[in-house]
């Protein structure tokens, strides 16, 4: 997998309707859409190897924040059950 900078990927999250060039090649977004989820945190396999590989390809703290946000989303969702 290629390595990208934050400038290469103006990601607004998989739930956004605002698509950027990177969205067309983003495996996480494609997987989320294929399985009918709004975000990766809705998937029972979260966090999967595909998502973790994507995170490793980014060299910015922004992606650590994205992971933390999804982790909090999953935790809040589990408390609602």
PDB file of N, CA, C and O in Angstrom, chain B, residues numbered from 101:
ATOM      1  N   UNK B 101       0.846  -1.181   0.000  1.00  0.00           N
ATOM      2  CA  UNK B 101       0.000   0.000   0.000  1.00  0.00           C
ATOM      3  C   UNK B 101       0.885   1.235   0.000  1.00  0.00           C
ATOM      4  O   UNK B 101       1.929   1.264   0.652  1.00  0.00           O
ATOM      5  N   UNK B 102       0.476   2.219  -0.710  1.00  0.00           N
ATOM      6  CA  UNK B 102       1.213   3.480  -0.752  1.00  0.00           C
ATOM      7  C   UNK B 102       1.104   4.204   0.580  1.00  0.00           C
ATOM      8  O   UNK B 102       0.228   3.911   1.394  1.00  0.00           O
ATOM      9  N   UNK B 103       2.003   5.146   0.787  1.00  0.00           N
ATOM     10  CA  UNK B 103       1.936   5.995   1.970  1.00  0.00           C
ATOM     11  C   UNK B 103       1.450   7.373   1.547  1.00  0.00           C
ATOM     12  O   UNK B 103       1.866   7.903   0.516  1.00  0.00           O
ATOM     13  N   UNK B 104       0.573   7.941   2.349  1.00  0.00           N
ATOM     14  CA  UNK B 104      -0.032   9.222   2.037  1.00  0.00           C
ATOM     15  C   UNK B 104       0.184  10.197   3.181  1.00  0.00           C
ATOM     16  O   UNK B 104       0.426   9.794   4.318  1.00  0.00           O
ATOM     17  N   UNK B 105       0.097  11.456   2.875  1.00  0.00           N
ATOM     18  CA  UNK B 105       0.126  12.485   3.910  1.00  0.00           C
ATOM     19  C   UNK B 105      -1.294  12.988   4.114  1.00  0.00           C
ATOM     20  O   UNK B 105      -2.182  12.690   3.316  1.00  0.00           O
ATOM     21  N   UNK B 106      -1.508  13.743   5.172  1.00  0.00           N
ATOM     22  CA  UNK B 106      -2.835  14.293   5.440  1.00  0.00           C
ATOM     23  C   UNK B 106      -3.303  15.170   4.283  1.00  0.00           C
ATOM     24  O   UNK B 106      -4.499  15.243   3.997  1.00  0.00           O
ATOM     25  N   UNK B 107      -2.367  15.831   3.623  1.00  0.00           N
ATOM     26  CA  UNK B 107      -2.732  16.693   2.495  1.00  0.00           C
ATOM     27  C   UNK B 107      -3.250  15.877   1.309  1.00  0.00           C
ATOM     28  O   UNK B 107      -4.060  16.358   0.517  1.00  0.00           O
ATOM     29  N   UNK B 108      -2.768  14.634   1.198  1.00  0.00           N
ATOM     30  CA  UNK B 108      -3.216  13.766   0.114  1.00  0.00           C
ATOM     31  C   UNK B 108      -4.639  13.272   0.328  1.00  0.00           C
ATOM     32  O   UNK B 108      -5.343  12.958  -0.631  1.00  0.00           O
ATOM     33  N   UNK B 109      -5.057  13.204   1.572  1.00  0.00           N
ATOM     34  CA  UNK B 109      -6.330  12.586   1.910  1.00  0.00           C
ATOM     35  C   UNK B 109      -7.185  13.519   2.750  1.00  0.00           C
ATOM     36  O   UNK B 109      -7.095  13.502   3.977  1.00  0.00           O
ATOM     37  N   UNK B 110      -8.003  14.323   2.114  1.00  0.00           N
ATOM     38  CA  UNK B 110      -8.904  15.200   2.873  1.00  0.00           C
ATOM     39  C   UNK B 110     -10.129  14.416   3.318  1.00  0.00           C
ATOM     40  O   UNK B 110     -11.239  14.666   2.847  1.00  0.00           O
ATOM     41  N   UNK B 111      -9.926  13.466   4.228  1.00  0.00           N
ATOM     42  CA  UNK B 111     -10.985  12.532   4.599  1.00  0.00           C
ATOM     43  C   UNK B 111     -11.974  13.161   5.577  1.00  0.00           C
ATOM     44  O   UNK B 111     -11.592  13.691   6.620  1.00  0.00           O
ATOM     45  N   UNK B 112     -13.229  13.090   5.219  1.00  0.00           N
ATOM     46  CA  UNK B 112     -14.307  13.558   6.090  1.00  0.00           C
ATOM     47  C   UNK B 112     -15.027  12.384   6.739  1.00  0.00           C
ATOM     48  O   UNK B 112     -16.055  12.561   7.391  1.00  0.00           O
ATOM     49  N   UNK B 113     -14.482  11.184   6.556  1.00  0.00           N
ATOM     50  CA  UNK B 113     -15.098   9.984   7.109  1.00  0.00           C
ATOM     51  C   UNK B 113     -15.988   9.307   6.083  1.00  0.00           C
ATOM     52  O   UNK B 113     -16.460   9.941   5.138  1.00  0.00           O
ATOM     53  N   UNK B 114     -16.210   8.034   6.274  1.00  0.00           N
ATOM     54  CA  UNK B 114     -16.986   7.255   5.302  1.00  0.00           C
ATOM     55  C   UNK B 114     -18.448   7.676   5.222  1.00  0.00           C
ATOM     56  O   UNK B 114     -19.119   7.383   4.232  1.00  0.00           O
ATOM     57  N   UNK B 115     -18.945   8.348   6.232  1.00  0.00           N
ATOM     58  CA  UNK B 115     -20.355   8.734   6.248  1.00  0.00           C
ATOM     59  C   UNK B 115     -20.641   9.960   5.392  1.00  0.00           C
ATOM     60  O   UNK B 115     -21.803  10.274   5.135  1.00  0.00           O
ATOM     61  N   UNK B 116     -19.603  10.654   4.950  1.00  0.00           N
ATOM     62  CA  UNK B 116     -19.803  11.901   4.229  1.00  0.00           C
ATOM     63  C   UNK B 116     -20.313  11.672   2.814  1.00  0.00           C
ATOM     64  O   UNK B 116     -20.032  10.645   2.197  1.00  0.00           O
ATOM     65  N   UNK B 117     -21.048  12.622   2.319  1.00  0.00           N
ATOM     66  CA  UNK B 117     -21.481  12.575   0.925  1.00  0.00           C
ATOM     67  C   UNK B 117     -20.518  13.356   0.046  1.00  0.00           C
ATOM     68  O   UNK B 117     -20.588  13.279  -1.181  1.00  0.00           O
ATOM     69  N   UNK B 118     -19.612  14.113   0.675  1.00  0.00           N
ATOM     70  CA  UNK B 118     -18.622  14.909  -0.047  1.00  0.00           C
ATOM     71  C   UNK B 118     -17.451  14.000  -0.410  1.00  0.00           C
ATOM     72  O   UNK B 118     -16.604  13.714   0.436  1.00  0.00           O
ATOM     73  N   UNK B 119     -17.398  13.545  -1.654  1.00  0.00           N
ATOM     74  CA  UNK B 119     -16.364  12.619  -2.079  1.00  0.00           C
ATOM     75  C   UNK B 119     -15.147  13.359  -2.609  1.00  0.00           C
ATOM     76  O   UNK B 119     -15.264  14.339  -3.346  1.00  0.00           O
ATOM     77  N   UNK B 120     -13.992  12.876  -2.221  1.00  0.00           N
ATOM     78  CA  UNK B 120     -12.729  13.408  -2.693  1.00  0.00           C
ATOM     79  C   UNK B 120     -12.117  12.383  -3.641  1.00  0.00           C
ATOM     80  O   UNK B 120     -12.614  11.260  -3.738  1.00  0.00           O
ATOM     81  N   UNK B 121     -11.069  12.743  -4.328  1.00  0.00           N
ATOM     82  CA  UNK B 121     -10.412  11.834  -5.258  1.00  0.00           C
ATOM     83  C   UNK B 121     -10.003  10.543  -4.561  1.00  0.00           C
ATOM     84  O   UNK B 121     -10.185   9.460  -5.118  1.00  0.00           O
ATOM     85  N   UNK B 122      -9.453  10.638  -3.356  1.00  0.00           N
ATOM     86  CA  UNK B 122      -8.985   9.452  -2.640  1.00  0.00           C
ATOM     87  C   UNK B 122     -10.132   8.492  -2.315  1.00  0.00           C
ATOM     88  O   UNK B 122      -9.912   7.285  -2.221  1.00  0.00           O
ATOM     89  N   UNK B 123     -11.334   9.000  -2.145  1.00  0.00           N
ATOM     90  CA  UNK B 123     -12.477   8.155  -1.788  1.00  0.00           C
ATOM     91  C   UNK B 123     -12.683   7.027  -2.790  1.00  0.00           C
ATOM     92  O   UNK B 123     -13.145   5.947  -2.420  1.00  0.00           O
ATOM     93  N   UNK B 124     -12.343   7.265  -4.055  1.00  0.00           N
ATOM     94  CA  UNK B 124     -12.549   6.251  -5.093  1.00  0.00           C
ATOM     95  C   UNK B 124     -11.622   5.046  -4.925  1.00  0.00           C
ATOM     96  O   UNK B 124     -11.928   3.957  -5.410  1.00  0.00           O
ATOM     97  N   UNK B 125     -10.491   5.237  -4.240  1.00  0.00           N
ATOM     98  CA  UNK B 125      -9.539   4.138  -4.058  1.00  0.00           C
ATOM     99  C   UNK B 125      -9.440   3.691  -2.601  1.00  0.00           C
ATOM    100  O   UNK B 125      -8.632   2.821  -2.276  1.00  0.00           O
ATOM    101  N   UNK B 126     -10.237   4.267  -1.739  1.00  0.00           N
ATOM    102  CA  UNK B 126     -10.169   3.949  -0.316  1.00  0.00           C
ATOM    103  C   UNK B 126     -10.848   2.601  -0.046  1.00  0.00           C
ATOM    104  O   UNK B 126     -12.058   2.453  -0.219  1.00  0.00           O
ATOM    105  N   UNK B 127     -10.039   1.622   0.382  1.00  0.00           N
ATOM    106  CA  UNK B 127     -10.575   0.290   0.642  1.00  0.00           C
ATOM    107  C   UNK B 127     -11.562   0.280   1.805  1.00  0.00           C
ATOM    108  O   UNK B 127     -12.525  -0.487   1.791  1.00  0.00           O
ATOM    109  N   UNK B 128     -11.338   1.116   2.800  1.00  0.00           N
ATOM    110  CA  UNK B 128     -12.249   1.155   3.950  1.00  0.00           C
ATOM    111  C   UNK B 128     -13.620   1.664   3.524  1.00  0.00           C
ATOM    112  O   UNK B 128     -14.641   1.102   3.920  1.00  0.00           O
ATOM    113  N   UNK B 129     -13.648   2.704   2.734  1.00  0.00           N
ATOM    114  CA  UNK B 129     -14.928   3.253   2.272  1.00  0.00           C
ATOM    115  C   UNK B 129     -15.661   2.243   1.393  1.00  0.00           C
ATOM    116  O   UNK B 129     -16.873   2.063   1.518  1.00  0.00           O
ATOM    117  N   UNK B 130     -14.922   1.589   0.508  1.00  0.00           N
ATOM    118  CA  UNK B 130     -15.518   0.587  -0.373  1.00  0.00           C
ATOM    119  C   UNK B 130     -16.092  -0.574   0.437  1.00  0.00           C
ATOM    120  O   UNK B 130     -17.198  -1.040   0.164  1.00  0.00           O
ATOM    121  N   UNK B 131     -15.346  -1.032   1.419  1.00  0.00           N
ATOM    122  CA  UNK B 131     -15.799  -2.149   2.253  1.00  0.00           C
ATOM    123  C   UNK B 131     -17.044  -1.756   3.049  1.00  0.00           C
ATOM    124  O   UNK B 131     -18.005  -2.521   3.135  1.00  0.00           O
ATOM    125  N   UNK B 132     -17.014  -0.569   3.622  1.00  0.00           N
ATOM    126  CA  UNK B 132     -18.146  -0.079   4.406  1.00  0.00           C
ATOM    127  C   UNK B 132     -19.407  -0.040   3.548  1.00  0.00           C
ATOM    128  O   UNK B 132     -20.469  -0.497   3.969  1.00  0.00           O
ATOM    129  N   UNK B 133     -19.280   0.507   2.347  1.00  0.00           N
ATOM    130  CA  UNK B 133     -20.432   0.602   1.446  1.00  0.00           C
ATOM    131  C   UNK B 133     -20.916  -0.778   1.008  1.00  0.00           C
ATOM    132  O   UNK B 133     -22.120  -1.029   0.953  1.00  0.00           O
ATOM    133  N   UNK B 134     -19.991  -1.659   0.700  1.00  0.00           N
ATOM    134  CA  UNK B 134     -20.336  -3.009   0.249  1.00  0.00           C
ATOM    135  C   UNK B 134     -21.144  -3.757   1.300  1.00  0.00           C
ATOM    136  O   UNK B 134     -22.072  -4.496   0.970  1.00  0.00           O
ATOM    137  N   UNK B 135     -20.790  -3.564   2.560  1.00  0.00           N
ATOM    138  CA  UNK B 135     -21.469  -4.279   3.636  1.00  0.00           C
ATOM    139  C   UNK B 135     -22.657  -3.509   4.220  1.00  0.00           C
ATOM    140  O   UNK B 135     -23.312  -3.984   5.148  1.00  0.00           O
ATOM    141  N   UNK B 136     -22.932  -2.328   3.678  1.00  0.00           N
ATOM    142  CA  UNK B 136     -24.105  -1.579   4.095  1.00  0.00           C
ATOM    143  C   UNK B 136     -23.970  -0.859   5.425  1.00  0.00           C
ATOM    144  O   UNK B 136     -24.975  -0.557   6.069  1.00  0.00           O
ATOM    145  N   UNK B 137     -22.730  -0.577   5.848  1.00  0.00           N
ATOM    146  CA  UNK B 137     -22.515   0.140   7.103  1.00  0.00           C
ATOM    147  C   UNK B 137     -22.304   1.620   6.841  1.00  0.00           C
ATOM    148  O   UNK B 137     -21.881   2.014   5.754  1.00  0.00           O
ATOM    149  N   UNK B 138     -22.596   2.429   7.832  1.00  0.00           N
ATOM    150  CA  UNK B 138     -22.349   3.866   7.724  1.00  0.00           C
ATOM    151  C   UNK B 138     -20.881   4.164   7.989  1.00  0.00           C
ATOM    152  O   UNK B 138     -20.267   4.958   7.276  1.00  0.00           O
ATOM    153  N   UNK B 139     -20.323   3.535   9.002  1.00  0.00           N
ATOM    154  CA  UNK B 139     -18.910   3.693   9.355  1.00  0.00           C
ATOM    155  C   UNK B 139     -18.346   2.325   9.721  1.00  0.00           C
ATOM    156  O   UNK B 139     -19.098   1.392  10.001  1.00  0.00           O
ATOM    157  N   UNK B 140     -17.034   2.210   9.718  1.00  0.00           N
ATOM    158  CA  UNK B 140     -16.384   0.938  10.045  1.00  0.00           C
ATOM    159  C   UNK B 140     -16.755   0.449  11.443  1.00  0.00           C
ATOM    160  O   UNK B 140     -16.792  -0.756  11.692  1.00  0.00           O
ATOM    161  N   UNK B 141     -17.024   1.370  12.340  1.00  0.00           N
ATOM    162  CA  UNK B 141     -17.377   1.004  13.702  1.00  0.00           C
ATOM    163  C   UNK B 141     -18.694   0.244  13.799  1.00  0.00           C
ATOM    164  O   UNK B 141     -18.980  -0.345  14.842  1.00  0.00           O
ATOM    165  N   UNK B 142     -19.497   0.240  12.748  1.00  0.00           N
ATOM    166  CA  UNK B 142     -20.743  -0.523  12.741  1.00  0.00           C
ATOM    167  C   UNK B 142     -20.512  -2.001  12.432  1.00  0.00           C
ATOM    168  O   UNK B 142     -21.383  -2.835  12.680  1.00  0.00           O
ATOM    169  N   UNK B 143     -19.351  -2.319  11.897  1.00  0.00           N
ATOM    170  CA  UNK B 143     -19.047  -3.683  11.488  1.00  0.00           C
ATOM    171  C   UNK B 143     -18.635  -4.524  12.689  1.00  0.00           C
ATOM    172  O   UNK B 143     -17.853  -4.067  13.523  1.00  0.00           O
ATOM    173  N   UNK B 144     -19.147  -5.741  12.790  1.00  0.00           N
ATOM    174  CA  UNK B 144     -18.767  -6.608  13.910  1.00  0.00           C
ATOM    175  C   UNK B 144     -17.299  -7.037  13.865  1.00  0.00           C
ATOM    176  O   UNK B 144     -16.776  -7.525  14.866  1.00  0.00           O
ATOM    177  N   UNK B 145     -16.624  -6.864  12.723  1.00  0.00           N
ATOM    178  CA  UNK B 145     -15.211  -7.216  12.605  1.00  0.00           C
ATOM    179  C   UNK B 145     -14.278  -6.049  12.928  1.00  0.00           C
ATOM    180  O   UNK B 145     -13.060  -6.186  12.808  1.00  0.00           O
ATOM    181  N   UNK B 146     -14.829  -4.906  13.336  1.00  0.00           N
ATOM    182  CA  UNK B 146     -13.997  -3.742  13.664  1.00  0.00           C
ATOM    183  C   UNK B 146     -13.126  -4.026  14.868  1.00  0.00           C
ATOM    184  O   UNK B 146     -13.607  -4.600  15.845  1.00  0.00           O
ATOM    185  N   UNK B 147     -11.858  -3.642  14.830  1.00  0.00           N
ATOM    186  CA  UNK B 147     -11.104  -3.130  13.686  1.00  0.00           C
ATOM    187  C   UNK B 147     -10.502  -4.299  12.898  1.00  0.00           C
ATOM    188  O   UNK B 147      -9.885  -5.192  13.478  1.00  0.00           O
ATOM    189  N   UNK B 148     -10.678  -4.287  11.625  1.00  0.00           N
ATOM    190  CA  UNK B 148     -10.176  -5.378  10.787  1.00  0.00           C
ATOM    191  C   UNK B 148      -8.783  -5.055  10.256  1.00  0.00           C
ATOM    192  O   UNK B 148      -8.303  -3.929  10.379  1.00  0.00           O
ATOM    193  N   UNK B 149      -8.162  -6.036   9.679  1.00  0.00           N
ATOM    194  CA  UNK B 149      -6.826  -5.860   9.127  1.00  0.00           C
ATOM    195  C   UNK B 149      -6.785  -4.845   8.006  1.00  0.00           C
ATOM    196  O   UNK B 149      -5.796  -4.129   7.849  1.00  0.00           O
ATOM    197  N   UNK B 150      -7.856  -4.776   7.219  1.00  0.00           N
ATOM    198  CA  UNK B 150      -7.907  -3.820   6.118  1.00  0.00           C
ATOM    199  C   UNK B 150      -7.860  -2.390   6.654  1.00  0.00           C
ATOM    200  O   UNK B 150      -7.133  -1.550   6.124  1.00  0.00           O
ATOM    201  N   UNK B 151      -8.618  -2.120   7.685  1.00  0.00           N
ATOM    202  CA  UNK B 151      -8.651  -0.783   8.273  1.00  0.00           C
ATOM    203  C   UNK B 151      -7.330  -0.464   8.972  1.00  0.00           C
ATOM    204  O   UNK B 151      -6.817   0.650   8.860  1.00  0.00           O
ATOM    205  N   UNK B 152      -6.785  -1.437   9.688  1.00  0.00           N
ATOM    206  CA  UNK B 152      -5.511  -1.210  10.369  1.00  0.00           C
ATOM    207  C   UNK B 152      -4.384  -0.955   9.375  1.00  0.00           C
ATOM    208  O   UNK B 152      -3.507  -0.133   9.639  1.00  0.00           O
ATOM    209  N   UNK B 153      -4.394  -1.645   8.237  1.00  0.00           N
ATOM    210  CA  UNK B 153      -3.393  -1.400   7.192  1.00  0.00           C
ATOM    211  C   UNK B 153      -3.539   0.007   6.631  1.00  0.00           C
ATOM    212  O   UNK B 153      -2.545   0.680   6.358  1.00  0.00           O
ATOM    213  N   UNK B 154      -4.771   0.445   6.462  1.00  0.00           N
ATOM    214  CA  UNK B 154      -5.009   1.803   5.978  1.00  0.00           C
ATOM    215  C   UNK B 154      -4.465   2.816   6.971  1.00  0.00           C
ATOM    216  O   UNK B 154      -3.805   3.779   6.580  1.00  0.00           O
ATOM    217  N   UNK B 155      -4.739   2.604   8.261  1.00  0.00           N
ATOM    218  CA  UNK B 155      -4.224   3.523   9.280  1.00  0.00           C
ATOM    219  C   UNK B 155      -2.703   3.554   9.267  1.00  0.00           C
ATOM    220  O   UNK B 155      -2.111   4.625   9.399  1.00  0.00           O
ATOM    221  N   UNK B 156      -2.062   2.410   9.110  1.00  0.00           N
ATOM    222  CA  UNK B 156      -0.597   2.367   9.106  1.00  0.00           C
ATOM    223  C   UNK B 156      -0.009   3.109   7.913  1.00  0.00           C
ATOM    224  O   UNK B 156       1.142   3.542   7.961  1.00  0.00           O
ATOM    225  N   UNK B 157      -0.788   3.259   6.841  1.00  0.00           N
ATOM    226  CA  UNK B 157      -0.277   3.945   5.658  1.00  0.00           C
ATOM    227  C   UNK B 157      -0.240   5.465   5.843  1.00  0.00           C
ATOM    228  O   UNK B 157       0.358   6.173   5.033  1.00  0.00           O
ATOM    229  N   UNK B 158      -0.868   5.960   6.890  1.00  0.00           N
ATOM    230  CA  UNK B 158      -0.878   7.397   7.147  1.00  0.00           C
ATOM    231  C   UNK B 158       0.121   7.733   8.236  1.00  0.00           C
ATOM    232  O   UNK B 158       0.144   7.092   9.286  1.00  0.00           O
ATOM    233  N   UNK B 159       0.942   8.731   7.989  1.00  0.00           N
ATOM    234  CA  UNK B 159       1.987   9.098   8.936  1.00  0.00           C
ATOM    235  C   UNK B 159       1.637  10.358   9.719  1.00  0.00           C
ATOM    236  O   UNK B 159       2.523  11.173   9.980  1.00  0.00           O
ATOM    237  N   UNK B 160       0.419  10.540  10.088  1.00  0.00           N
ATOM    238  CA  UNK B 160       0.048  11.750  10.815  1.00  0.00           C
ATOM    239  C   UNK B 160      -0.773  11.391  12.038  1.00  0.00           C
ATOM    240  O   UNK B 160      -1.414  10.342  12.085  1.00  0.00           O
ATOM    241  N   UNK B 161      -0.747  12.266  13.018  1.00  0.00           N
ATOM    242  CA  UNK B 161      -1.541  12.070  14.227  1.00  0.00           C
ATOM    243  C   UNK B 161      -3.024  12.116  13.910  1.00  0.00           C
ATOM    244  O   UNK B 161      -3.835  11.613  14.687  1.00  0.00           O
ATOM    245  N   UNK B 162      -3.389  12.700  12.799  1.00  0.00           N
ATOM    246  CA  UNK B 162      -4.792  12.789  12.408  1.00  0.00           C
ATOM    247  C   UNK B 162      -5.431  11.400  12.372  1.00  0.00           C
ATOM    248  O   UNK B 162      -6.596  11.251  12.739  1.00  0.00           O
ATOM    249  N   UNK B 163      -4.693  10.394  11.941  1.00  0.00           N
ATOM    250  CA  UNK B 163      -5.249   9.052  11.827  1.00  0.00           C
ATOM    251  C   UNK B 163      -5.309   8.350  13.172  1.00  0.00           C
ATOM    252  O   UNK B 163      -6.147   7.472  13.378  1.00  0.00           O
ATOM    253  N   UNK B 164      -4.433   8.726  14.083  1.00  0.00           N
ATOM    254  CA  UNK B 164      -4.557   8.224  15.449  1.00  0.00           C
ATOM    255  C   UNK B 164      -5.844   8.774  16.060  1.00  0.00           C
ATOM    256  O   UNK B 164      -6.539   8.085  16.807  1.00  0.00           O
ATOM    257  N   UNK B 165      -6.143  10.010  15.732  1.00  0.00           N
ATOM    258  CA  UNK B 165      -7.385  10.628  16.208  1.00  0.00           C
ATOM    259  C   UNK B 165      -8.594   9.949  15.572  1.00  0.00           C
ATOM    260  O   UNK B 165      -9.605   9.728  16.240  1.00  0.00           O
ATOM    261  N   UNK B 166      -8.497   9.620  14.296  1.00  0.00           N
ATOM    262  CA  UNK B 166      -9.604   8.939  13.616  1.00  0.00           C
ATOM    263  C   UNK B 166      -9.870   7.582  14.269  1.00  0.00           C
ATOM    264  O   UNK B 166     -11.025   7.212  14.479  1.00  0.00           O
ATOM    265  N   UNK B 167      -8.815   6.844  14.588  1.00  0.00           N
ATOM    266  CA  UNK B 167      -8.973   5.557  15.247  1.00  0.00           C
ATOM    267  C   UNK B 167      -9.595   5.741  16.622  1.00  0.00           C
ATOM    268  O   UNK B 167     -10.497   4.996  17.004  1.00  0.00           O
ATOM    269  N   UNK B 168      -9.117   6.728  17.365  1.00  0.00           N
ATOM    270  CA  UNK B 168      -9.665   6.993  18.698  1.00  0.00           C
ATOM    271  C   UNK B 168     -11.148   7.345  18.614  1.00  0.00           C
ATOM    272  O   UNK B 168     -11.937   6.911  19.454  1.00  0.00           O
ATOM    273  N   UNK B 169     -11.529   8.125  17.611  1.00  0.00           N
ATOM    274  CA  UNK B 169     -12.936   8.490  17.437  1.00  0.00           C
ATOM    275  C   UNK B 169     -13.793   7.268  17.127  1.00  0.00           C
ATOM    276  O   UNK B 169     -14.889   7.127  17.669  1.00  0.00           O
ATOM    277  N   UNK B 170     -13.304   6.384  16.262  1.00  0.00           N
ATOM    278  CA  UNK B 170     -14.057   5.169  15.950  1.00  0.00           C
ATOM    279  C   UNK B 170     -14.136   4.253  17.164  1.00  0.00           C
ATOM    280  O   UNK B 170     -15.170   3.630  17.408  1.00  0.00           O
ATOM    281  N   UNK B 171     -13.047   4.167  17.927  1.00  0.00           N
ATOM    282  CA  UNK B 171     -13.067   3.355  19.146  1.00  0.00           C
ATOM    283  C   UNK B 171     -14.126   3.871  20.123  1.00  0.00           C
ATOM    284  O   UNK B 171     -14.846   3.081  20.733  1.00  0.00           O
ATOM    285  N   UNK B 172     -14.219   5.171  20.270  1.00  0.00           N
ATOM    286  CA  UNK B 172     -15.232   5.772  21.154  1.00  0.00           C
ATOM    287  C   UNK B 172     -16.641   5.517  20.627  1.00  0.00           C
ATOM    288  O   UNK B 172     -17.563   5.264  21.402  1.00  0.00           O
ATOM    289  N   UNK B 173     -16.805   5.585  19.304  1.00  0.00           N
ATOM    290  CA  UNK B 173     -18.093   5.301  18.673  1.00  0.00           C
ATOM    291  C   UNK B 173     -18.537   3.879  19.007  1.00  0.00           C
ATOM    292  O   UNK B 173     -19.684   3.645  19.387  1.00  0.00           O
ATOM    293  N   UNK B 174     -17.607   2.935  18.857  1.00  0.00           N
ATOM    294  CA  UNK B 174     -17.922   1.520  19.128  1.00  0.00           C
ATOM    295  C   UNK B 174     -18.257   1.334  20.603  1.00  0.00           C
ATOM    296  O   UNK B 174     -19.209   0.629  20.937  1.00  0.00           O
ATOM    297  N   UNK B 175     -17.491   1.955  21.479  1.00  0.00           N
ATOM    298  CA  UNK B 175     -17.718   1.841  22.914  1.00  0.00           C
ATOM    299  C   UNK B 175     -19.093   2.405  23.294  1.00  0.00           C
ATOM    300  O   UNK B 175     -19.820   1.789  24.073  1.00  0.00           O
ATOM    301  N   UNK B 176     -19.447   3.561  22.752  1.00  0.00           N
ATOM    302  CA  UNK B 176     -20.756   4.167  23.032  1.00  0.00           C
ATOM    303  C   UNK B 176     -21.884   3.295  22.492  1.00  0.00           C
ATOM    304  O   UNK B 176     -22.923   3.148  23.136  1.00  0.00           O
ATOM    305  N   UNK B 177     -21.680   2.725  21.323  1.00  0.00           N
ATOM    306  CA  UNK B 177     -22.685   1.846  20.709  1.00  0.00           C
ATOM    307  C   UNK B 177     -22.909   0.604  21.574  1.00  0.00           C
ATOM    308  O   UNK B 177     -24.045   0.153  21.720  1.00  0.00           O
ATOM    309  N   UNK B 178     -21.845   0.052  22.146  1.00  0.00           N
ATOM    310  CA  UNK B 178     -21.959  -1.138  22.978  1.00  0.00           C
ATOM    311  C   UNK B 178     -22.718  -0.834  24.277  1.00  0.00           C
ATOM    312  O   UNK B 178     -23.434  -1.692  24.793  1.00  0.00           O
ATOM    313  N   UNK B 179     -22.563   0.362  24.792  1.00  0.00           N
ATOM    314  CA  UNK B 179     -23.267   0.737  26.011  1.00  0.00           C
ATOM    315  C   UNK B 179     -24.755   0.937  25.791  1.00  0.00           C
ATOM    316  O   UNK B 179     -25.532   0.854  26.742  1.00  0.00           O
ATOM    317  N   UNK B 180     -25.172   1.200  24.553  1.00  0.00           N
ATOM    318  CA  UNK B 180     -26.582   1.402  24.231  1.00  0.00           C
ATOM    319  C   UNK B 180     -27.337   0.087  24.123  1.00  0.00           C
ATOM    320  O   UNK B 180     -28.564   0.063  24.218  1.00  0.00           O
ATOM    321  N   UNK B 181     -26.615  -1.000  23.927  1.00  0.00           N
ATOM    322  CA  UNK B 181     -27.257  -2.313  23.720  1.00  0.00           C
ATOM    323  C   UNK B 181     -27.844  -2.846  25.000  1.00  0.00           C
ATOM    324  O   UNK B 181     -28.419  -3.935  25.009  1.00  0.00           O
TER     325      UNK B 181
END
